[in-house]
Amino acid sequence: MRSTDIKNNGEWNSEMYDLELTIQRRNCIFSMVFCVPLVIIALFFKSIPYANYMMWALSTPIILIFGRQFFVVAWKLIRRLSTNMDTLVALSTGTAYLVSVFNTILPSFWTDKGMEAYVYFDISAIVVAFVLLGRYLEEKAKSNTTLAIKKLIGMQPRRAIVVRNDRQISIPIREIEIEDEVVVKPGERIPVDGKINKGSTFINESMISGEPLPVEKGLGKKVYAGTVNEANTFHFIVSKVGKDTLLGQVVKMIQDARKNKRFTREIVDKISIVFIPVIGVVAVVTFFLWFFFSPEDGFIHGLMSSVAVLIMACPCAIGLATPTAIMAGIGKGATKGVLIKGSEALENAEKLSSVALDKTGTITEGVSRVTEIKWMVEATPELKGILYGIESYSEHPLSDAVKVYLKDDFRLKPDMKVSSSSGKGLIGETETEQYYVGTKLPEGQDIVLTDEQYIWIEAETNNSKTVVLFTSRTSLLAIISIADKVKSSSLAAIRDLSASGLKLYILTGDSKRSGDMIAKQVGINADNVKAGALPADKASFIQNLRHQGEIIAMTGDGINDCGALAAADVSVAMGQGSDIAMEVAQVTIASSDLNKLCQLIALSRVTVKTIKQNLFWAFIFNVIGMLVVAGVLFPFGGIQLSPDIAEAVIVLSTASVFVNSFLLRFRKI
């Protein structure tokens, strides 16, 4: 069985997503290009010769080419006796366009009867252009998932060294077969999944577990595609290739989550189900009432009033109610360091019932730091310099933590020979002494820990801290306690989230003990800790909660969180984490401050409230305008809006939506 390169598994969908985004961008740009001169003519040069024909020429590509999708979707829905926003756009803009064409070609139909032949090319074109803009912004936000998949695929090396016929040869990874023996050198990414059969090393598996510390791997231990060999050359036997590798499964999880996403149906789609039939009934009733109650000119007045009703239904303000509020909300979030990609997160955040939190890098700092060095002897500058000198040989995160702690003593390190022994720590040799730094006591040396030292080490270990020992040939010199601290902002944020009634969960690839310890520190029930979670486990946990009816947010910062982020109703990435996680997530918190999640929820409430206000005013203007142009007030003093005044009412309703959305930027969250 040969390796089917992960890229082949996801390439088709990637191309489709890119194509869809390209089409949306093209339609949006070209519709705006044609719309600008059209609006200028409609506002300032409507009386010049052939103005109607110029507007007809400019509006036709917008309606029939760039906005064709609305009419296609509307026709499909009508055949199924269904409606949505596309139906409303197609009905009003189609009516306005056809009436305008008729009035351009045969203006005498109206002028011979003493009436004006109005054209509405500008209205139909503006509505289509703005709705296309909103669609493009949404599609652009969703396409970030595709970029994340491409970056994940890029984590797989293109070639690998395999042993065949007792020779090491370099081959493309698509040619790797199960049971092949693969060689991985220090610093290289592992190409496929397998088990070590020769050598031992330390491997950075943060993309799987989210934990920053490299994992020691020896004979028989599993290794995974995309992880990094940080120490020694080793050999492994291939067990999984292509889409079956752990990396391939992460790609598939993101793709499946995107396809099966529970998108919230827009409010305007729900309203259109009722609004469109009402428009049709009002237009038909208007025509027949004029026809029967005004025998002399009822047909003409009825026809004009019916057309005016359909044009008044133009969803310009309705179509802009959501995108204008969303764009204002996104702008407001950006000023707070909450970077939002699209409407979905803003619409869903105010309905959240649960929040799942990754441990490392989200609740904690994600960086190992020395919490204490317990010296067993006098901490002389010479000993500190030796310890710093030994640790400076390694780039291991534990060594980095010690170097940061002893940064003021770096000039004191003496000349010495430093070497590493896989799984046994670091050895430093001076002219007179040999020193050792590691997580275990050195073998072959008679160093005995006292009861007090045992108790201290056990207490630190139970508090989820890593203990490093610094010894000479004959004695223990120091015990170093290293931990990943809870962020100072996480405590307050979790307290506020819990107080708002949200259920809180911790997802971690670390041990149950470590997860429970962090949960205890931040006030989350230990029963809500999912420990030892691989990427698939995290995604499955989120999906199970959603199947139970929960509206859930996932916050994370690593590649191992990507599947869960893609599956969640609201996905939030920490800005100091993996760029792939930020591509998958709908929201990025630039400062990695969990308090910003509380601000996102507050911003969502304000934004949704603004959307509802926009829709209320848009519908009020439309409904009142439709009734007046239909002739409801005609019996009371002959009051009736002409189609020209109806157009002004549409502009006014649109302006109200823009103003209300603009004011959102000044509201406190």
C-alpha positions, 0 to 999 in steps of 0.5 A: 500500500503506497502513501496517498499524499495528504494533498491529494486527499484535500486538493479538490475541495481546496480548489473548489473553495478557491474558485468560489471565492474568486467568483464572489470577488469578481462579481463584487468588484465588477458590480461596484465598477458598473454601479458607480457611474450608474448612480452618478447619472441617476443623481446628477445627469438624469435629464441628459439625452439618452440617460435612460439608455446609459443606465440600462447599459450599465445596470444590465451586466450587474443584474443579468451577469454578476447578480445572476445567482439570485435569480437562479436560486430564487427560481429553484426555491420557487419550484420547491415552494420556498423562499429566502433573501435571494427570492426577495432580491430577485423579485424586487430588483427583477421587477424594477429592472423590467419596468425600467426597460419597458419605460425606456423603450415605450415611455409613451405608454405612460406619457400619453396618459399624462403620467411620467415613465419612471426608471429604477435601474439605479435601485436594482443595481445598488441592491445587487451590488451591496448584497454581493459585497456582503456575500463576498465578505462571508465567503472570504471569512470561510475560505480561511479554513482552506488556507489552514488546510494548505498549511497543515499539508505543508507540514508534511515533508515532500521526501523521506529517507527509507532503507531498501536493500540495505541502502538509504535512499530518498523518495517522494513520500507518496511512494512510501509503503507500509512496513517501510523503514524510514530514517529521520535525522535531527531537526527533520519533520516525520513524514508518516506514522510508525513505530521506532525500531532503532534509536531513541530521541526527543520529539516535539509533539506540540501539534498533537498534545499542545504541550510545549515539552518534547517527548522522549521516544524509544524502541516501540514508541509511536511517532506521527507525521508532522512532528519534529525530531529534536535530538538524535537520528532514529529509524521507524517502521511505517504503520500509516500513510497518507490520509490515514496518518494523524496529520491526515485525520486532522485535515479531514476533521477540518474539512468535515467540520466545515461541510457539516457546520450548523450555520445560523439561518439569517433573520431576514431569511426567516422573515422573507418566508412571510414577507414575500407572499404578503408582497404578492397579495398586496400587489394583486389586491392593489391592482384589482381594487383600483381596477374595480373602484376606479372604472375610468383609469383604474387599470393604469392606476392599478398597474402603476400602484402594483409596480410601486408596491413591488419596488417598495419591497426592494430589500435595499435596507433589509439586505444591508441591515445585517452586513452593516451591523456586522461590519460595525461590530467587526470594527468595534472588535478590532479596536478591542483586540478581538479580530473577527472574520465574519458574521457567524461568530458575532451572531452565535456568541450571544447564544452560547451555553458552553465554552471549551478551553484548551489548557496550555497557551489558553488558560496557562502561559504555554511557556515553562518557567522556573518556579523555584530552585531549592539549593542543597548546598550554598548557591555560589556564583560558580555553581550557578554559572556551571548550571547555566553553562550546562543548560546553554548547551540545550534548546530544550524548553526545560533548559530554556526555563532555567537559562531565563531564571539564571540569566544574570549568571550567564557570564559566570559559566566556566569552560567545560565539555558538555554532552547529552545522553538521550533520556539521561539528561546533560553532562558537564565536565570541568577539569576537576568535577563532573556535573549532571542535569536531568529529570532523574538521578544519574545511573551508577552514582551513589546519591541518596535523597533524604526524606525531606527531599523526597517529600518536596519533589513529590509535592511539586510533582503532584502540583503538575510541576516538572522537577529537574535535578542538578548533581555532582558525582557524589551529591545532589546540589539543587532541585529545580521546579518548573511549571507552566503558570496560569495566566493572571487574566484567566482567573478573572475571565473564567470567573466572569464566564461561569457567573454568566451561566456558561458551562466551562470545560477544559480540553488538554493533551496533558495528563488527568492530574495536570488538567485537574490541578489547573481546573482547581486553580481556576475554579472549574469542576474536575468532572469537566476536564477532558485529559489526554485528548488527541486532536480527534478526541477534542473534535469529538468532544465538541461534536457530542456537546453540539449533538446534545443541543449545546451552543459551544465555543472552543478556544485554543492556540495549537494545531491539535485544537484545529479540529475542535475549532472547526467543529465549534459554533464559535471558534476563538484562537489565541494570537500568540499561538499557531497561525494555522489555528488562527486561520481555522478560527472565526475569531483571533484574540490578539493579546491571548487574554481570555477576558477578550472572550467575555468582550466578544460575547458582549459585542455579539449581544450589542451587534444582534440587537443592532441587526434587529433594530435595523430590520425593524426600521427597514420593515417599518419604512417598507410596509408603510411605504407599500401601503401608501403607494398601494393607495390606502390613504387615497380615499382620505384627500387623494394622498398617494406616493408616486414611484419617484417618492417611493424611491426616496423612501427607500433611500431614507430607510437605507440611511436609517440602517447605516446610521444605526449601524454606525452608532454601534461603534460608540456603544460600550461593551 
